[in-house]
Amino acid sequence: MNKIITLLLGLLIYLHAEEENTYKLGNGVQIASLPMYIGGYISMDYYHTDDENRYRIDDIAFLSYGNHNKFSYMLEVEFQELYTITETDGHTVTQNNNRLEIERLYIDYNANANYLLRVGKYNSPIGFWNMLPINILRETTSSPQSTYVIFPTFTTGILTSFSSFKHEEYEIDILLQHNQDLDSNYNNYVVDEHYGFGITYTTKNDLHLKVNAGVFNNIPHNGLASQNLYYALLSAKYENNNFEFIGEIGSQRSKHEATTNYAWYTQGLYRFQEKHITVLRVESYDDKMNNNFENIAIIGYTYRPTYPIAVKVEYQFHSNWSKNKFLSSLSVLF
Amino acid sequence: MKKTLVKISIIFVCFSINLSAQERYAIISNKNLGHLSLSQIKAVFLKKVSYIGDTKMIPLNLNSRSKIRKSFEKNVLKMNLSRLKSYWIRQHYLGHRPPITMKSEESVKSFVKKIDGAIAYINVKNIDSEVHILYEWSD
């Protein structure tokens, strides 16, 4: 723990020194004149239910990226759930996790305007939410269940992308994994194979439509048997200067039965002032594999004194009322 | 009849003055870069595209207080300041940097002339025969 605090203090001192020149919060810093930038993010959250209170330093992550000619790289390492205090029925449990996990590590080759080849561990390019999954980049502390139950959130392997921006914008992604995860602790499924594709179409009015489908082999863990799981996801997003609407619906099945009949959410957000955002999200899922079925409505508010700092509160209304929950968080991108 | 003619003349003069007061801007490159569609220009400035053909693209911004930059963001990118801030914060997470910022139209123009793939926006009245106009708009 002391090492982590020293590391953070060192980084803050470095950033403060850089601030004299060019540093802006949320933009990272360039290392000397090298094609290398570093940055990161922190998030802390709190939730309250009828039975439980939890205080958590959720994420402390460091990013490094850069490019040279047609090559670029990305490294993201993270202490996840670094420090957690849970109070249940008068009992307090404290947990530490000092293990540094590799969240992303990949090299890109930009062949030309249209083709990109990526090798390494990356966010699976499935749906829209999964591409920007960290607290500071979204407007609610929580993420929809459909972003956890349908597909592996990370893939370790190859990604090829074809994109065109000539008139209207579209992109085709093909992702291939035929090996172990680079860091299997940091994925929602433990997989050794994952094959999928996605097609994204964007209209001139900033309406984004996306379809994804694929199959992955879920290797045995936590009592789950090894099996091939097939998924499909449809997503839509519309954004203008004041509003954003996003929705995703997906399903997952094994060879013999539906493992998640459906999981969907739709979310609208309204920036009523530059620093103030309100959010309404409705979601529902029927997860047969884990025997979970729920309908959830969420209202939330985000205050961003400056964009890279977010203070959020939300209240979740669950169909199972005992799960109703209040959440709040503070997150910073640096 | 005379009065009507005078009125029409006044309206015409006022309209002409208004037209001439409207500033015109252009996105420019050097002469080695071919035609780019508006979608491609937006993609280059938002760093969705790094290369056009084999040419590495280098979009240039003017200072954030610049009137031309504000007009460019409103009329070409069609994004307001808070949406752009949100966009570039997200891009930082994805490993992309915002365009380089330069202080004056003169400096962007001389950079564009010398460097293949550089594109920038300036006032039409500052354009000379050594640059190639990719797109024009007015306030």
Interface residues (C-beta under 8 A of the other chain):
Chain A: G26 N27 G28 Y37 G39 Y41 L63 Y65 G66 N67 N69 K70 S72 Y73 M74 N110 N112 A113 M131 L132 I134 I136 L137 S163 F165 K166 H167 E168 E169 K204 D206 E239 N241 R271 E274 Y307 P308 L333
Chain B: S37 S39 Q40 K42 A43 K48 V49 S50 Y51 I52 G53 D54 K56 K78 M79 N80 L81 S82 R83 K85 S86 W88 I89 R90 H92 Y93 L94 G95 R97 P98
